[in-house]
Amino acid sequence: GNYASTPITVTGGVIEGSGSIRFANLLGGVISPGGEGVGDLLFTPSFNLTPAVTVRVHVIGTTPGTQHDRIRVTGPVSLGAASLQVASASGVGFGQGAVLIDNDATDTIQGTFNARAEGSLFDVSSRLYRLRYKSGTGNDAALLRDDGASVLFPRRLGTNGLYRVAGLGTTFVTYAVQASTTLVDWTPIGSTPANGGGEFELEDPETAGFPHRYYRAIGP
C-alpha cells in the first residue's frame, strides 16, 4: 500500500510489503520489502538511516520486485551505518547481481552499511557476494555474486618512478604478489593486505629493470 499523508517517525517495529512511503523519519526498526517474501518499496523525498536501523532483504533471482527485494528512492540516500541483513540469497549466477537500493538521478549514496565497505565480500548460504554502492546506473547499492578470486588492474606509474600493482580480492586477506617476464618463472615482490573493500596495492621495487612485466596475486 501507500502512505503519503503526514510525516511519520519510525523508532522500532518492521516496515514491510510493497508500495510507497513519503516523509519517513527512519530512526530505528527493520525495513524489509516483502516481509518474508519479495517486495518493492518506494521512499520519497529521501532515505536517511541511522545505526539503529536494519535493512533485511531476500534474493531469489535477478528481477527486481519479483525475485529480489528492492528499495527505490526519490531524493538523497544516506545509509548512516545501518545494518544490512541478507536473509536469503540464491538464483544469482557469477557476475550477476541484485540492485537493493535503486537511487534516482545522479546523486551518490552517502555512507555505507555497518561493516560493509565498498566492495566488501561476505558469505550468504555458502555463496560469496560483494556489495557495491556505485552499481546499476552508477549510484545504486547492489549485491553481486562473486567467486572470491582476486583481479589485478593495469599497473600505474607512481610519482616516485616506480610502478604500483593494484587489485581487488577478498576483504582483509593478505595477498602475495609475484612478477614474471616469461609467465613461467615467478619472483615474489612482496605481500599486502586487502582493505575492508577488498582493495590492495603494492609497489614494484624493481621497476627500472623490467619495462615489461607480468604480475599475479596469490591468496591463502
N, CA and C of each residue as an Amber inpcrd file, in Angstrom:
protein
   660
   0.8160000  -1.1840000   0.0000000   0.0000000   0.0000000   0.0000000
   0.8550000   1.2410000   0.0000000   0.2050000   2.3930000   0.0800000
   0.8990000   3.6620000   0.0280000   0.6110000   4.4730000   1.2760000
   1.6490000   5.1350000   1.8010000   1.4730000   6.0550000   2.9200000
   2.0600000   7.3840000   2.4870000   1.2160000   8.3540000   2.2470000
   1.6940000   9.6090000   1.6720000   1.0170000  10.8280000   2.2870000
   0.5220000  10.7070000   3.5020000  -0.2130000  11.8270000   4.0800000
   0.6850000  12.7460000   4.8920000   0.9250000  12.4150000   6.1570000
   1.7180000  13.2820000   7.0230000   3.0490000  12.6150000   7.3640000
   4.0700000  13.3880000   7.7630000   5.3580000  12.7930000   8.1360000
   5.2190000  11.8140000   9.3020000   6.0050000  10.7320000   9.2720000
   5.9910000   9.7500000  10.3520000   7.4210000   9.5460000  10.8530000
   7.5570000   9.2290000  12.1240000   8.8360000   8.8950000  12.7190000
   8.8190000   7.4340000  13.1210000   9.8000000   6.6780000  12.6400000
   9.8720000   5.2450000  12.9060000  11.0470000   4.9880000  13.8490000
  10.7660000   4.4400000  15.0240000  11.8210000   4.1470000  16.0060000
  11.9500000   2.6570000  16.2990000  11.0300000   1.8340000  15.7770000
  11.0680000   0.3960000  16.0150000  10.0570000  -0.3050000  15.1410000
   9.9120000  -1.6200000  15.3400000   8.9670000  -2.3820000  14.5440000
   9.5230000  -2.7150000  13.1800000   8.6460000  -3.0980000  12.2580000
   9.0450000  -3.5430000  10.9220000   8.2200000  -2.8280000   9.8700000
   8.8950000  -2.2540000   8.8820000   8.2360000  -1.7370000   7.6820000
   8.4130000  -2.7940000   6.6050000   7.3080000  -3.3500000   6.1250000
   7.4130000  -4.4210000   5.1400000   6.3020000  -4.3050000   4.1160000
   6.4310000  -5.0710000   3.0280000   5.4270000  -5.0510000   1.9750000
   5.9220000  -4.2950000   0.7620000   4.9960000  -3.9330000  -0.1280000
   5.3060000  -3.1630000  -1.3330000   4.4210000  -1.9250000  -1.3620000
   4.9310000  -0.8660000  -1.9810000   4.1710000   0.3730000  -2.0480000
   5.0940000   1.5620000  -1.9160000   4.5500000   2.7030000  -1.4480000
   5.3530000   3.9100000  -1.3370000   5.1260000   4.5780000   0.0090000
   6.1860000   5.2170000   0.5050000   6.1470000   5.9040000   1.7930000
   6.7780000   7.2720000   1.6230000   6.0550000   8.3130000   2.0660000
   6.5690000   9.6740000   1.9850000   6.8550000  10.2090000   3.3820000
   7.9020000  11.0300000   3.4620000   8.2260000  11.7640000   4.6830000
   8.4250000  10.8490000   5.8940000   9.2390000   9.8090000   5.7400000
   9.5080000   8.9020000   6.8560000  10.8260000   9.2740000   7.5240000
  10.7860000   9.5070000   8.8150000  11.9850000   9.7730000   9.6130000
  12.4120000   8.4420000  10.2240000  13.4150000   7.8080000   9.6230000
  13.7810000   6.4320000   9.9560000  14.8850000   6.4150000  11.0100000
  14.4900000   6.2810000  12.2740000  15.4360000   6.3220000  13.3870000
  15.7620000   4.9400000  13.9510000  14.9240000   3.9400000  13.6800000
  15.1420000   2.6040000  14.2060000  14.1990000   1.6070000  13.5570000
  14.3240000   0.3390000  13.9460000  13.4480000  -0.6830000  13.4120000
  14.0340000  -1.4020000  12.2130000  13.1940000  -2.1900000  11.5490000
  13.6000000  -3.0330000  10.4280000  12.8360000  -2.6260000   9.1730000
  13.5470000  -2.5080000   8.0660000  12.9250000  -2.2670000   6.7680000
  13.0960000  -3.5260000   5.9400000  11.9850000  -4.1570000   5.6080000
  12.0410000  -5.4470000   4.9310000  11.0030000  -5.4860000   3.8040000
  11.3600000  -5.0230000   2.5980000  10.4060000  -5.0820000   1.4870000
   9.9050000  -6.5130000   1.2870000   8.5950000  -6.6780000   1.2450000
   8.0380000  -8.0040000   1.0290000   7.9530000  -8.8680000   2.2610000
   8.4600000  -8.4030000   3.3990000   8.4200000  -9.2180000   4.6110000
   9.2510000 -10.4690000   4.4380000   8.6330000 -11.6240000   4.5800000
   9.3410000 -12.8990000   4.4000000   9.4260000 -13.3080000   2.9390000
   8.7980000 -12.5060000   2.0610000   8.8870000 -12.7600000   0.6280000
   9.7000000 -11.6850000  -0.0550000   9.2970000 -11.3190000  -1.2540000
  10.0000000 -10.3120000  -2.0460000   9.0650000  -9.1370000  -2.2910000
   9.5800000  -7.9220000  -2.1680000   8.7530000  -6.7480000  -2.3620000
   9.5210000  -5.5790000  -2.9520000   8.7990000  -4.4810000  -3.1630000
   9.3470000  -3.2850000  -3.8030000   8.7970000  -2.0640000  -3.0730000
   9.6740000  -1.3390000  -2.3760000   9.2560000  -0.1720000  -1.6090000
   9.8530000   1.0970000  -2.1990000   9.0330000   2.1430000  -2.2740000
   9.4970000   3.4510000  -2.7370000   9.4730000   4.4340000  -1.5750000
  10.6210000   5.0820000  -1.3360000  10.7080000   6.1250000  -0.3170000
  10.9590000   7.4690000  -0.9910000  10.2340000   8.4690000  -0.5410000
  10.3870000   9.8200000  -1.0610000  10.0360000  10.8170000   0.0380000
  10.6730000  11.9500000   0.1390000  11.6680000  12.5530000  -0.7540000
  13.1060000  12.2500000  -0.3620000  13.3330000  11.2860000   0.5470000
  14.6960000  10.9230000   0.9340000  14.6720000   9.5550000   1.6130000
  15.8780000   9.0060000   1.8540000  16.0180000   7.7270000   2.5430000
  17.2460000   7.8300000   3.4220000  17.0380000   8.2790000   4.6580000
  18.1370000   8.5280000   5.5860000  18.0350000   7.5680000   6.7690000
  19.0970000   6.7880000   6.9890000  19.0880000   5.7580000   8.0160000
  20.0210000   6.1110000   9.1600000  19.9160000   5.3550000  10.2520000
  20.7900000   5.5030000  11.4120000  21.3280000   4.1160000  11.7830000
  22.3060000   4.0400000  12.6960000  22.8200000   2.7340000  13.1140000
  21.7750000   1.8410000  13.7760000  20.6530000   2.4090000  14.2020000
  19.6070000   1.6180000  14.8580000  18.6500000   0.9710000  13.8620000
  18.8670000   1.1860000  12.5650000  18.0020000   0.6240000  11.5240000
  18.6500000  -0.6160000  10.9240000  17.8410000  -1.6270000  10.6420000
  18.2950000  -2.8200000   9.9240000  17.5160000  -2.9500000   8.6240000
  18.2270000  -3.0930000   7.5140000  17.5970000  -3.3630000   6.2200000
  17.7390000  -4.8500000   5.9440000  16.6010000  -5.5470000   5.8490000
  16.6120000  -7.0030000   5.6380000  16.0680000  -7.3090000   4.2520000
  16.8160000  -8.0960000   3.4730000  16.4220000  -8.3700000   2.0930000
  16.4540000  -9.8620000   1.7970000  15.6480000 -10.2350000   0.7940000
  15.6310000 -11.6000000   0.2670000  15.9730000 -11.5400000  -1.2160000
  16.7950000 -12.4830000  -1.6780000  17.1860000 -12.5510000  -3.0830000
  17.0060000 -13.9830000  -3.5650000  16.1660000 -14.1620000  -4.5950000
  15.9860000 -15.4910000  -5.1850000  16.1910000 -15.4560000  -6.7000000
  16.6610000 -14.3120000  -7.1950000  16.8880000 -14.1430000  -8.6250000
  17.3070000 -12.7180000  -8.9110000  17.3210000 -12.3500000 -10.1910000
  17.8480000 -11.0510000 -10.5810000  16.7780000 -10.0380000 -11.0130000
  15.5110000 -10.4100000 -10.9750000  14.4330000  -9.4960000 -11.3740000
  13.9520000  -8.6990000 -10.1740000  14.0880000  -7.3670000 -10.1980000
  13.7050000  -6.5610000  -9.0320000  12.2070000  -6.5930000  -8.7590000
  11.8670000  -6.6790000  -7.4710000  10.4650000  -6.6290000  -7.0730000
   9.7490000  -7.9520000  -7.0970000  10.2270000  -8.8870000  -7.9380000
   9.5990000 -10.2060000  -8.0040000  10.5590000 -11.3310000  -7.6140000
  11.8580000 -11.1180000  -7.8510000  12.8540000 -12.1310000  -7.4780000
  13.8460000 -11.6250000  -6.4320000  13.8630000 -10.3530000  -6.1980000
  14.6700000  -9.8240000  -5.0880000  14.0570000  -8.5200000  -4.5800000
  14.2300000  -8.2870000  -3.2840000  13.7460000  -7.0560000  -2.6780000
  14.4430000  -5.8520000  -3.2880000  13.6710000  -4.7630000  -3.4060000
  14.2570000  -3.5190000  -3.9090000  13.6650000  -2.3380000  -3.1460000
  14.5400000  -1.4040000  -2.8230000  14.1150000  -0.1310000  -2.2400000
  14.4350000   0.9510000  -3.2600000  13.4050000   1.6160000  -3.7560000
  13.5930000   2.7200000  -4.6870000  13.5110000   4.0300000  -3.9140000
  14.3350000   4.9800000  -4.3070000  14.3860000   6.2500000  -3.5820000
  14.3250000   7.4150000  -4.5560000  13.4210000   8.3340000  -4.2770000
  13.4020000   9.6170000  -4.9700000  13.9680000  10.6520000  -4.0090000
  15.1750000  11.1250000  -4.2980000  15.8350000  12.0480000  -3.3820000
  17.1280000  11.4690000  -2.8690000  17.7760000  12.1520000  -1.9300000
  19.0770000  11.7110000  -1.4180000  18.9860000  10.4390000  -0.5820000
  20.1150000   9.6930000  -0.5630000  20.2230000   8.4530000   0.2080000
  21.4090000   8.5590000   1.1560000  21.1780000   8.3000000   2.4290000
  22.2470000   8.2590000   3.4210000  22.0690000   7.0010000   4.2620000
  23.0400000   6.1030000   4.2190000  22.8960000   4.8080000   4.8930000
  23.2340000   4.8620000   6.3800000  24.0470000   5.8010000   6.7960000
  24.2470000   6.0660000   8.2170000  24.6950000   4.8980000   9.0650000
  25.4690000   3.9580000   8.4960000  25.9610000   2.7870000   9.2240000
  24.8390000   1.8830000   9.7210000  23.7180000   1.8870000   9.0100000
  22.6540000   0.9330000   9.3200000  23.1340000  -0.4860000   9.0330000
  22.4600000  -1.4770000   9.5890000  22.8440000  -2.8780000   9.3770000
  22.1660000  -3.4270000   8.1310000  22.8960000  -4.2210000   7.3640000
  22.3230000  -4.9340000   6.2230000  22.2620000  -6.4090000   6.5640000
  21.0600000  -6.9780000   6.4730000  20.8730000  -8.4020000   6.7470000
  20.3220000  -9.0690000   5.4920000  21.1180000  -9.9420000   4.8940000
  20.6670000 -10.6880000   3.7160000  20.1030000 -12.0070000   4.2170000
  18.7720000 -12.0630000   4.3070000  18.1160000 -13.2280000   4.8900000
  18.2650000 -14.4630000   4.0130000  18.2810000 -14.2700000   2.7120000
  18.4700000 -15.3840000   1.7820000  19.0070000 -14.8340000   0.4760000
  19.8050000 -15.6330000  -0.2110000  20.3580000 -15.2170000  -1.4990000
  20.5850000 -16.4550000  -2.3520000  19.8680000 -16.5530000  -3.4550000
  20.0060000 -17.6890000  -4.3640000  19.5690000 -17.2390000  -5.7550000
  19.7430000 -18.1050000  -6.7310000  19.2820000 -17.8100000  -8.0820000
  20.0780000 -16.7460000  -8.8020000  21.2910000 -16.4620000  -8.3080000
  22.1380000 -15.4330000  -8.9220000  23.4380000 -16.0860000  -9.3690000
  23.7540000 -15.9900000 -10.6540000  24.9710000 -16.5910000 -11.1840000
  26.1740000 -15.6980000 -10.9650000  27.3750000 -16.2470000 -11.1640000
  28.5980000 -15.4640000 -11.0110000  28.5680000 -14.2520000 -11.9360000
  28.8800000 -13.1000000 -11.3820000  28.8770000 -11.8660000 -12.1600000
  27.5300000 -11.1850000 -12.2290000  26.4780000 -11.8710000 -11.7900000
  25.1440000 -11.2730000 -11.7690000  24.8890000 -10.6250000 -10.4080000
  23.8410000  -9.8320000 -10.3420000  23.5730000  -9.1660000  -9.0750000
  22.1390000  -8.7150000  -8.9260000  21.8800000  -8.1210000  -7.7730000
  20.5660000  -7.5960000  -7.4440000  20.7310000  -6.1930000  -6.8960000
  20.0790000  -5.2170000  -7.5480000  20.1160000  -3.8400000  -7.0570000
  19.1700000  -3.7380000  -5.8610000  19.7410000  -3.5090000  -4.6870000
  18.9400000  -3.4460000  -3.4710000  18.3720000  -2.0590000  -3.2260000
  19.1680000  -1.0280000  -3.5380000  18.7060000   0.3510000  -3.4030000
  18.8600000   1.0360000  -4.7460000  17.7210000   1.3460000  -5.3750000
  17.6780000   1.9900000  -6.6810000  17.5660000   3.4880000  -6.4550000
  18.6900000   4.1690000  -6.5700000  18.7930000   5.5920000  -6.2750000
  18.5360000   6.4000000  -7.5370000  17.5880000   7.3330000  -7.4710000
  17.2410000   8.1050000  -8.6700000  18.3270000   9.1390000  -8.9900000
  18.1620000   9.7870000 -10.1430000  19.0290000  10.8890000 -10.5790000
  20.5000000  10.4650000 -10.5820000  21.3960000  11.4000000 -10.2230000
  22.8290000  11.1290000 -10.2910000  23.5320000  11.3080000  -8.9500000
  22.8000000  11.6610000  -7.9080000  23.4340000  11.8640000  -6.6020000
  23.9400000  10.5330000  -6.0560000  25.1240000  10.5590000  -5.4370000
  25.7240000   9.3390000  -4.9190000  25.1280000   8.9650000  -3.5610000
  25.2350000   7.6960000  -3.2220000  24.8160000   7.2320000  -1.9060000
  25.8210000   7.7100000  -0.8730000  25.3310000   8.3000000   0.1940000
  26.1990000   8.7830000   1.2590000  26.3450000   7.7070000   2.3430000
  27.5730000   7.4640000   2.7740000  27.8120000   6.4880000   3.8270000
  27.7200000   5.0620000   3.3180000  27.8400000   4.1140000   4.2340000
  27.7540000   2.6940000   3.9090000  26.9450000   1.9670000   4.9790000
  26.6190000   0.7190000   4.7180000  26.0620000  -0.1260000   5.7650000
  27.1540000  -0.4500000   6.7700000  26.7670000  -0.7750000   7.9820000
  27.7230000  -1.0670000   9.0420000  28.6440000  -2.2330000   8.6580000
  29.9530000  -1.9980000   8.7280000  30.9720000  -3.0180000   8.4370000
  30.8710000  -3.5600000   7.0120000  30.2630000  -2.7980000   6.1070000
  30.1290000  -3.2150000   4.7080000  30.6760000  -2.1140000   3.8140000
  31.9950000  -2.0460000   3.7030000  32.6220000  -1.0310000   2.8570000
  32.3720000  -1.3500000   1.3900000  32.6610000  -0.3850000   0.5330000
  32.5590000  -0.5980000  -0.9040000  33.4150000  -1.8000000  -1.3050000
  32.7820000  -2.7540000  -1.9930000  33.4940000  -3.9290000  -2.4670000
  33.6620000  -5.0350000  -1.4470000  33.0950000  -4.8770000  -0.2480000
  33.2740000  -5.8970000   0.7920000  32.6690000  -7.2270000   0.3540000
  33.3570000  -8.2960000   0.7020000  32.9700000  -9.6420000   0.3040000
  32.4870000 -10.4080000   1.5230000  31.3290000 -11.0490000   1.4100000
  30.8240000 -11.8120000   2.5480000  30.0270000 -13.0100000   2.0790000
  29.8190000 -13.9180000   3.0120000  29.1940000 -15.2020000   2.7190000
  27.7150000 -15.1900000   3.0650000  26.8880000 -15.6830000   2.1430000
  25.4640000 -15.8760000   2.3960000  25.0920000 -17.2660000   1.9160000
  24.7210000 -18.1330000   2.8280000  24.3190000 -19.5020000   2.4790000
  25.4050000 -20.2060000   1.6530000  26.6580000 -20.0710000   2.1030000
  27.8190000 -20.7170000   1.4650000  28.0900000 -20.1920000   0.0560000
  27.5880000 -18.9930000  -0.2500000  27.8920000 -18.3310000  -1.5170000
  28.5130000 -16.9700000  -1.2110000  29.4750000 -16.5550000  -2.0400000
  30.1470000 -15.2800000  -1.8260000  29.4650000 -14.1730000  -2.6180000
  29.2560000 -13.0380000  -1.9510000  28.6690000 -11.8670000  -2.5830000
  29.5020000 -10.6450000  -2.2370000  29.4960000  -9.6810000  -3.1460000
  30.2350000  -8.4370000  -2.9380000  29.2360000  -7.2750000  -2.9850000
  29.4030000  -6.3160000  -2.0850000  28.4890000  -5.1750000  -2.0120000
  29.0910000  -3.9890000  -2.7530000  28.2870000  -3.4020000  -3.6400000
  28.7270000  -2.2530000  -4.4190000  27.7520000  -1.0860000  -4.2010000
  28.3020000   0.1130000  -4.0680000  27.4680000   1.3040000  -3.8750000
  27.4410000   2.1950000  -5.1190000  28.1270000   1.7550000  -6.1710000
  28.1470000   2.5290000  -7.4120000  27.7390000   1.6410000  -8.5740000
  26.7670000   0.7880000  -8.3510000  26.3380000  -0.1750000  -9.3500000
  25.1380000   0.3780000 -10.1270000  24.5180000  -0.4870000 -10.9370000
  23.3270000  -0.0720000 -11.6780000  23.6160000   1.0920000 -12.6000000
  22.9750000   2.2290000 -12.3280000  23.1940000   3.4310000 -13.1300000
  24.3740000   4.2450000 -12.6200000  25.1630000   3.6590000 -11.7190000
  26.3470000   4.3200000 -11.2070000  26.2080000   4.8530000  -9.7980000
  24.9920000   4.8120000  -9.2510000  24.7800000   5.3160000  -7.8900000
  23.7860000   4.4600000  -7.1010000  23.7430000   3.1690000  -7.4450000
  22.8370000   2.2380000  -6.7760000  23.6230000   1.2520000  -5.9060000
  22.9970000   0.7640000  -4.8470000  23.6170000  -0.2570000  -3.9960000
  23.1640000  -1.6280000  -4.4780000  24.1330000  -2.4950000  -4.7500000
  23.8080000  -3.8020000  -5.3170000  24.6130000  -4.8980000  -4.6560000
  24.0290000  -6.0860000  -4.6530000  24.6790000  -7.2910000  -4.1600000
  25.0630000  -8.1180000  -5.3690000  26.3780000  -8.3780000  -5.5470000
  26.8650000  -9.0700000  -6.7340000  27.4860000 -10.4100000  -6.3560000
  27.1120000 -11.4520000  -7.0920000  27.6920000 -12.7770000  -6.8590000
  29.1560000 -12.7760000  -7.2870000  30.0200000 -13.3470000  -6.4560000
  31.4580000 -13.2980000  -6.6770000  32.0460000 -14.6820000  -6.4500000
  33.1380000 -14.9950000  -7.1400000  33.7860000 -16.2920000  -6.9360000
  34.9400000 -16.2110000  -5.9420000  35.1980000 -14.9960000  -5.4220000
  36.2480000 -14.8350000  -4.4200000  37.6510000 -14.7210000  -4.9920000
  37.7880000 -14.7940000  -6.3090000  39.1160000 -14.6950000  -6.9180000
  39.6140000 -13.2500000  -6.8740000  40.9130000 -13.0820000  -6.9400000
  41.4870000 -11.7380000  -6.9930000  41.6420000 -11.3030000  -8.4500000
  41.5030000 -10.0090000  -8.6750000  41.6330000  -9.4280000 -10.0090000
  42.6710000  -8.3130000  -9.9410000  43.6400000  -8.3430000 -10.8490000
  44.6540000  -7.2920000 -10.9050000  44.3040000  -6.2900000 -12.0010000
  44.5650000  -5.0140000 -11.7350000  44.3160000  -3.9500000 -12.6900000
  45.6350000  -3.5830000 -13.3860000  45.5620000  -2.9090000 -14.5290000
  46.8070000  -2.4820000 -15.1910000  47.6790000  -1.6510000 -14.2390000
  48.9710000  -1.9550000 -14.2190000  49.8550000  -1.2350000 -13.3110000
  49.9220000   0.2430000 -13.7110000  50.2110000   1.0760000 -12.7240000
  50.3260000   2.5080000 -12.9960000  51.6420000   3.0280000 -12.4220000
  52.1570000   4.0650000 -13.0470000  53.4330000   4.6400000 -12.6450000
  53.2210000   5.6600000 -11.5360000  53.9060000   5.4580000 -10.3970000
  53.7900000   6.3720000  -9.2850000  54.6590000   7.5980000  -9.4660000
  54.4820000   8.5890000  -8.5930000  55.2480000   9.8340000  -8.6890000
  56.7360000   9.6260000  -8.4110000  57.0680000   8.4970000  -7.7750000
  58.4770000   8.2150000  -7.4670000  59.1640000   7.4080000  -8.5730000
  58.4590000   7.1890000  -9.6860000  59.0510000   6.4750000 -10.8050000
  58.9200000   4.9710000 -10.7420000  58.2520000   4.4480000  -9.7110000
  58.0450000   3.0080000  -9.5740000  56.6060000   2.6540000  -9.9170000
  56.4390000   1.4890000 -10.5410000  55.0950000   1.0270000 -10.8670000
  54.3910000   0.4840000  -9.6190000  53.0810000   0.6890000  -9.5870000
  52.2540000   0.1800000  -8.4890000  51.2510000  -0.8300000  -9.0570000
  51.1400000  -1.9520000  -8.3710000  50.2360000  -3.0220000  -8.7870000
  49.0340000  -3.0210000  -7.8380000  47.8480000  -2.8770000  -8.3850000
  46.6290000  -2.8210000  -7.5650000  45.6790000  -3.9260000  -7.9870000
  44.8440000  -4.3690000  -7.0310000  43.8940000  -5.4240000  -7.3370000
  42.7020000  -5.4020000  -6.4100000  41.7950000  -6.3200000  -6.6720000
  40.5830000  -6.4630000  -5.8710000  40.4190000  -7.9270000  -5.5120000
  40.2790000  -8.1910000  -4.2230000  40.1460000  -9.5710000  -3.7770000
  39.1960000  -9.6880000  -2.6050000  39.5160000 -10.5640000  -1.6780000
  38.6760000 -10.8210000  -0.5230000  39.0340000  -9.8720000   0.6110000
  38.0230000  -9.3670000   1.2790000  38.2020000  -8.4140000   2.3650000
  39.1730000  -8.9170000   3.4230000  40.1790000  -8.0870000   3.7460000
  41.1480000  -8.3020000   4.8240000  42.0690000  -9.5170000   4.6220000
  42.0950000 -10.0760000   3.4330000  43.0130000 -11.1760000   3.1380000
  44.3520000 -10.6020000   2.6770000  45.4600000 -11.2290000   3.0670000
  46.7840000 -10.7980000   2.6350000  47.1880000 -11.5450000   1.3620000
  47.6120000 -10.7840000   0.3470000  47.9840000 -11.3620000  -0.9380000
  49.4920000 -11.2540000  -1.1670000  50.0760000 -12.3340000  -1.6530000
  51.4760000 -12.3380000  -2.0750000  51.5060000 -12.0200000  -3.5670000
  52.2270000 -10.9740000  -3.9320000  52.2930000 -10.5530000  -5.3330000
  53.6120000 -11.0250000  -5.9280000  53.5180000 -11.6440000  -7.0960000
  54.6930000 -12.1590000  -7.7920000  54.7830000 -11.5420000  -9.1810000
  55.9910000 -11.5150000  -9.7390000  56.2200000 -10.9330000 -11.0560000
  56.9920000 -11.9060000 -11.9420000  56.7970000 -11.7490000 -13.2470000
  57.4710000 -12.6200000 -14.2120000  57.5850000 -11.9110000 -15.5580000
  58.5910000 -12.2760000 -16.3290000  58.7030000 -11.7750000 -17.7000000
  58.3950000 -12.8750000 -18.7140000  58.2150000 -14.1110000 -18.2090000
  58.0350000 -15.2550000 -19.1090000  56.7220000 -16.0040000 -18.8900000
  56.0220000 -15.6980000 -17.7820000  54.8270000 -16.4350000 -17.3570000
  55.1610000 -17.8650000 -16.9400000  56.4690000 -18.1440000 -16.7690000
  56.9220000 -19.4570000 -16.3130000  57.6000000 -19.3320000 -14.9560000
  58.5980000 -18.4870000 -14.8900000  59.3330000 -18.2670000 -13.6390000
  58.7730000 -17.0240000 -12.9380000  58.3850000 -17.2020000 -11.6610000
  57.7600000 -16.1190000 -10.9120000  58.6210000 -15.7300000  -9.7170000
  58.7760000 -14.4220000  -9.4990000  59.5910000 -13.8880000  -8.4130000
  58.7250000 -13.0960000  -7.4400000  58.7760000 -13.4020000  -6.1340000
  57.9920000 -12.6240000  -5.1700000  58.5020000 -11.1810000  -5.1000000
  57.5660000 -10.2250000  -5.0810000  57.9710000  -8.8180000  -4.9110000
  57.4170000  -8.2360000  -3.6120000  56.5940000  -9.0210000  -2.8890000
  56.0800000  -8.5500000  -1.6100000  54.6720000  -9.0500000  -1.3490000
  54.1510000  -8.7000000  -0.1860000  52.7890000  -9.0690000   0.1840000
  52.0750000  -7.8540000   0.7400000  50.7570000  -7.8490000   0.6400000
  49.9810000  -6.6980000   1.0920000  48.5730000  -7.1410000   1.4750000
  47.9940000  -6.5690000   2.5210000  46.6310000  -6.9360000   2.9220000
  45.5840000  -6.1440000   2.1370000  44.4740000  -6.7840000   1.8460000
  43.3330000  -6.0850000   1.2490000  42.6010000  -5.3130000   2.3400000
  42.0230000  -4.1890000   1.9760000  41.2860000  -3.3870000   2.9520000
  39.8490000  -3.8830000   3.1100000  39.0380000  -3.0980000   3.7900000
  37.6540000  -3.5010000   4.0350000  36.7990000  -3.5980000   2.7990000
  37.2970000  -3.0510000   1.6840000  36.5880000  -3.1690000   0.4160000
  37.1970000  -4.2000000  -0.5150000  38.2090000  -4.9400000  -0.0140000
  38.8600000  -5.9500000  -0.8310000  39.9560000  -5.4050000  -1.7290000
  40.2580000  -4.1070000  -1.6230000  41.2620000  -3.4930000  -2.4830000
  42.6620000  -3.6390000  -1.8830000  43.6420000  -3.8970000  -2.7320000
  45.0240000  -3.9600000  -2.2670000  45.9420000  -3.3510000  -3.3150000
  47.1290000  -2.9130000  -2.8660000  48.0760000  -2.2550000  -3.7700000
  49.4920000  -2.4730000  -3.2610000  50.4260000  -2.6330000  -4.1920000
  51.8090000  -2.8980000  -3.8280000  52.7300000  -2.2380000  -4.8490000
  53.8520000  -1.7200000  -4.3570000  54.8290000  -1.0860000  -5.2260000
  55.8440000  -2.1110000  -5.7050000  56.1800000  -2.0600000  -6.9900000
  57.1940000  -2.9480000  -7.5620000  58.5620000  -2.2670000  -7.4360000
  59.4130000  -2.7390000  -6.5280000  60.7010000  -2.0610000  -6.2990000
  61.7010000  -2.2500000  -7.4310000  61.4290000  -3.1670000  -8.3790000
  62.3830000  -3.4430000  -9.4540000  61.8820000  -2.9260000 -10.7990000
  61.0970000  -1.8620000 -10.7470000  60.5130000  -1.3160000 -11.9650000
  61.5560000  -1.0010000 -13.0350000  62.6510000  -0.3660000 -12.6270000
  63.6460000   0.1200000 -13.5910000  64.2410000  -0.9950000 -14.4450000
  64.3610000  -2.1890000 -13.8730000  64.9970000  -3.2730000 -14.6100000
  64.0590000  -4.0370000 -15.5120000  62.7510000  -3.7820000 -15.4100000
  61.7650000  -4.5540000 -16.1840000  60.6940000  -3.6220000 -16.7530000
  60.9190000  -3.0810000 -17.9500000  59.9060000  -2.2060000 -18.5540000
  58.6100000  -2.9350000 -18.8910000  58.7090000  -4.2610000 -19.0960000
  57.5210000  -5.0760000 -19.3630000  57.5250000  -6.2600000 -18.4030000
  56.4060000  -6.4180000 -17.6680000  56.3670000  -7.4490000 -16.6350000
  54.9430000  -7.9190000 -16.3970000  54.8050000  -9.2120000 -16.0870000
  53.5130000  -9.7820000 -15.7210000  53.4310000  -9.9120000 -14.1980000
  52.2030000  -9.8510000 -13.6800000  52.0060000  -9.9560000 -12.2300000
  50.8830000 -10.9390000 -11.9320000  50.9640000 -11.5420000 -10.7410000
  49.8620000 -12.3440000 -10.2330000  49.8040000 -12.1940000  -8.7270000
  48.6020000 -12.3520000  -8.1700000  48.3990000 -12.2490000  -6.7140000
  47.8980000 -13.5940000  -6.2150000  48.4980000 -14.0660000  -5.1320000
  48.1560000 -15.3710000  -4.5690000  47.6230000 -15.1700000  -3.1530000
  46.4230000 -15.6550000  -2.9220000  45.8150000 -15.5580000  -1.6060000
  46.0770000 -16.7980000  -0.7750000  45.4930000 -16.8540000   0.4190000
  45.6910000 -18.0240000   1.2910000  45.0340000 -19.2730000   0.7450000
